[in-house]
Amino acid sequence: MRLVVLTGAGISAESGVPTFRDAGGLWEGHRVEDVATPEAFERDPDTVHRFYDSRRHAVAQVEPNPAHDALARLERELGDDLLVVTQNVDDLHERAGSRRVLHMHGDLLTARCTACESRSPIVADLIGRPSCPECGERMLRPDVVWFGEMPYRLDEIDEALLACDVFAAIGTSGAVYPAAGFVMTAAEFGARTIELNLAASEITPLFEEVRHGPASVVVPTWVDEVLAARD
């Protein structure tokens, strides 16, 4: 049995990571246009660097929750038959023990050099303009996919969706494409689909099965059921 699990902001919110936007349409107090577009970075790189440096420090203070732990346990049992595709840029899946994690929107702990396009772990705040370890230029930016940019590794994701037997979406809003369309791709090729979410999303009607509740509750229960079905 091959599974693809898509995770969104909802799974990390229970660990204390702020969700993408608050009720006022802001992202942690900032307009999206000011911190999450290539144009914003070109116009005011200091504000963008401060924002992502702050996010990185905040994520370092939180811990994986039972939903992250359950998916890591599922991977230990399924091995290569499980792929976690996450829209999140935090490292909570990895800290819980997951290894087969694909960050389609980038990684908060990695910098990308706009001079040589190399990627490297962030070892100092980017606001200080550290040098690129590869080329030496001081042209690093957060390795995060901004609005107007293409998500990472979509070909790999498509291959996994076409081959999976089960597709699960956890803590996603269903508002951001192409991730919102993954359920349709998986279903078209015969996968069973399930949504595990705190509340109904914009794409809830597209799933065969829906379970509402905190991810830290519904995900471990679902993982227990998946593993029991294999015995």
C-alpha positions as semicolon CSV with decimal commas, in nm:
position;residue;x (nm);y (nm);z (nm)
1;M;0,000;0,000;0,000
2;R;0,150;0,329;-0,114
3;L;0,048;0,651;0,058
4;V;0,096;1,018;-0,020
5;V;0,023;1,256;0,268
6;L;-0,010;1,629;0,206
7;T;0,033;1,848;0,513
8;G;-0,046;2,215;0,553
9;A;-0,035;2,489;0,813
10;G;-0,295;2,320;1,032
11;I;-0,064;2,041;1,142
12;S;0,203;2,282;1,264
13;A;-0,043;2,528;1,416
14;E;-0,096;2,289;1,708
15;S;0,275;2,315;1,783
16;G;0,247;2,694;1,801
17;V;0,353;2,784;1,447
18;P;0,125;3,066;1,322
19;T;-0,097;2,979;1,029
20;F;-0,049;3,154;0,699
21;R;-0,290;3,441;0,745
22;D;-0,490;3,578;1,034
23;A;-0,847;3,701;1,020
24;G;-0,734;4,040;0,895
25;G;-0,566;3,892;0,591
26;L;-0,220;3,954;0,733
27;W;0,068;3,710;0,768
28;E;0,203;3,739;1,122
29;G;0,129;4,111;1,112
30;H;0,262;4,175;0,761
31;R;0,092;4,219;0,428
32;V;0,178;3,924;0,206
33;E;0,283;4,167;-0,064
34;D;0,551;4,306;0,170
35;V;0,723;3,981;0,268
36;A;0,630;3,697;0,032
37;T;0,689;3,809;-0,325
38;P;1,003;3,852;-0,536
39;E;0,904;4,215;-0,583
40;A;0,899;4,270;-0,206
41;F;1,249;4,128;-0,174
42;E;1,378;4,348;-0,454
43;R;1,210;4,655;-0,306
44;D;1,293;4,604;0,064
45;P;1,520;4,305;0,133
46;D;1,580;4,408;0,495
47;T;1,211;4,374;0,586
48;V;1,192;4,034;0,416
49;H;1,510;3,911;0,586
50;R;1,390;4,028;0,928
51;F;1,058;3,853;0,876
52;Y;1,210;3,517;0,785
53;D;1,488;3,540;1,042
54;S;1,218;3,597;1,303
55;R;1,009;3,305;1,176
56;R;1,311;3,076;1,184
57;H;1,390;3,168;1,545
58;A;1,025;3,121;1,644
59;V;1,003;2,774;1,487
60;A;1,316;2,670;1,676
61;Q;1,125;2,727;2,002
62;V;0,839;2,485;1,928
63;E;0,824;2,106;1,916
64;P;0,656;1,845;1,694
65;N;0,311;1,739;1,814
66;P;0,144;1,395;1,815
67;A;0,038;1,435;1,451
68;H;0,398;1,476;1,339
69;D;0,499;1,185;1,562
70;A;0,227;0,963;1,415
71;L;0,340;1,027;1,058
72;A;0,699;0,947;1,155
73;R;0,574;0,621;1,307
74;L;0,385;0,547;0,986
75;E;0,704;0,595;0,786
76;R;0,895;0,357;1,012
77;E;0,641;0,089;0,923
78;L;0,586;0,169;0,555
79;G;0,932;0,289;0,457
80;D;0,949;0,403;0,095
81;D;0,576;0,339;0,048
82;L;0,502;0,666;0,230
83;L;0,580;1,013;0,099
84;V;0,496;1,325;0,299
85;V;0,453;1,633;0,081
86;T;0,437;1,943;0,295
87;Q;0,338;2,299;0,220
88;N;0,507;2,400;0,544
89;V;0,856;2,549;0,554
90;D;0,929;2,438;0,912
91;D;1,129;2,127;1,006
92;L;0,882;1,971;1,249
93;H;0,831;1,658;1,037
94;E;1,205;1,596;1,033
95;R;1,242;1,663;1,404
96;A;0,968;1,407;1,469
97;G;1,169;1,149;1,276
98;S;1,027;1,161;0,922
99;R;1,285;1,129;0,645
100;R;1,076;1,102;0,328
101;V;0,954;1,463;0,334
102;L;0,927;1,682;0,026
103;H;0,902;2,056;0,096
104;M;0,715;2,190;-0,204
105;H;0,723;2,548;-0,075
106;G;1,083;2,548;0,038
107;D;1,265;2,527;0,369
108;L;1,296;2,797;0,631
109;L;1,635;2,661;0,740
110;T;1,793;2,688;0,395
111;A;1,920;2,983;0,196
112;R;1,940;3,011;-0,182
113;C;2,211;3,216;-0,348
114;T;2,073;3,442;-0,620
115;A;2,419;3,461;-0,776
116;C;2,506;3,093;-0,822
117;E;2,168;2,928;-0,731
118;S;2,329;2,698;-0,474
119;R;2,144;2,607;-0,156
120;S;2,299;2,588;0,189
121;P;2,191;2,559;0,554
122;I;2,139;2,894;0,723
123;V;2,400;2,938;0,995
124;A;2,356;3,313;1,058
125;D;2,070;3,559;1,021
126;L;2,031;3,665;0,659
127;I;1,976;4,026;0,762
128;G;2,355;4,035;0,820
129;R;2,420;3,941;0,455
130;P;2,641;3,634;0,516
131;S;2,846;3,506;0,224
132;C;2,736;3,215;0,009
133;P;2,945;2,908;0,105
134;E;2,977;2,816;-0,263
135;C;3,060;3,138;-0,447
136;G;3,132;3,388;-0,170
137;E;2,878;3,644;-0,288
138;R;2,654;3,812;-0,030
139;M;2,336;3,744;-0,224
140;L;2,149;3,490;-0,014
141;R;1,770;3,485;0,014
142;P;1,533;3,257;0,205
143;D;1,483;2,931;0,016
144;V;1,108;2,977;0,037
145;V;0,864;2,973;-0,255
146;W;0,698;3,313;-0,276
147;F;0,383;3,413;-0,459
148;G;0,452;3,417;-0,830
149;E;0,719;3,144;-0,803
150;M;0,693;2,778;-0,899
151;P;0,667;2,519;-0,617
152;Y;0,950;2,268;-0,597
153;R;0,962;1,912;-0,731
154;L;0,618;1,900;-0,889
155;D;0,723;1,621;-1,127
156;E;0,813;1,397;-0,834
157;I;0,486;1,479;-0,663
158;D;0,286;1,397;-0,974
159;E;0,461;1,060;-1,007
160;A;0,380;0,976;-0,646
161;L;0,016;1,082;-0,685
162;L;-0,029;0,865;-0,994
163;A;0,111;0,562;-0,815
164;C;-0,042;0,593;-0,467
165;D;-0,323;0,382;-0,325
166;V;-0,421;0,635;-0,057
167;F;-0,401;1,013;-0,059
168;A;-0,449;1,201;0,269
169;A;-0,458;1,577;0,323
170;I;-0,390;1,699;0,675
171;G;-0,439;2,055;0,799
172;T;-0,477;2,215;0,458
173;S;-0,706;2,501;0,357
174;G;-0,760;2,378;0,002
175;A;-0,711;2,735;-0,118
176;V;-0,359;2,719;-0,260
177;Y;-0,286;2,556;-0,594
178;P;-0,136;2,334;-0,721
179;A;-0,161;2,151;-0,385
180;A;-0,540;2,192;-0,377
181;G;-0,563;1,988;-0,696
182;F;-0,366;1,688;-0,569
183;V;-0,679;1,512;-0,446
184;M;-0,831;1,521;-0,795
185;T;-0,517;1,378;-0,952
186;A;-0,491;1,097;-0,699
187;A;-0,861;1,011;-0,724
188;E;-0,851;1,008;-1,102
189;F;-0,590;0,734;-1,089
190;G;-0,776;0,523;-0,837
191;A;-0,649;0,630;-0,498
192;R;-0,872;0,639;-0,192
193;T;-0,882;0,992;-0,052
194;I;-0,924;1,120;0,301
195;E;-0,915;1,468;0,452
196;L;-0,811;1,515;0,816
197;N;-0,878;1,874;0,911
198;L;-0,985;2,091;1,201
199;A;-1,285;2,204;0,995
200;A;-1,414;2,179;0,640
201;S;-1,181;2,315;0,375
202;E;-1,257;2,461;0,034
203;I;-1,210;2,116;-0,123
204;T;-1,375;1,894;0,138
205;P;-1,644;1,770;-0,107
206;L;-1,372;1,619;-0,327
207;F;-1,269;1,361;-0,066
208;E;-1,424;1,019;-0,018
209;E;-1,377;1,035;0,358
210;V;-1,352;1,336;0,588
211;R;-1,261;1,352;0,956
212;H;-1,275;1,679;1,146
213;G;-1,087;1,749;1,466
214;P;-0,745;1,856;1,592
215;A;-0,462;1,698;1,392
216;S;-0,300;1,580;1,715
217;V;-0,611;1,365;1,775
218;V;-0,738;1,255;1,434
219;V;-0,401;1,180;1,273
220;P;-0,273;0,931;1,535
221;T;-0,609;0,753;1,525
222;W;-0,597;0,730;1,145
223;V;-0,238;0,603;1,151
224;D;-0,338;0,335;1,401
225;E;-0,613;0,223;1,163
226;V;-0,381;0,217;0,861
227;L;-0,128;0,004;1,042
228;A;-0,392;-0,227;1,187
229;A;-0,527;-0,289;0,836
230;R;-0,188;-0,421;0,732
231;D;-0,175;-0,686;1,006
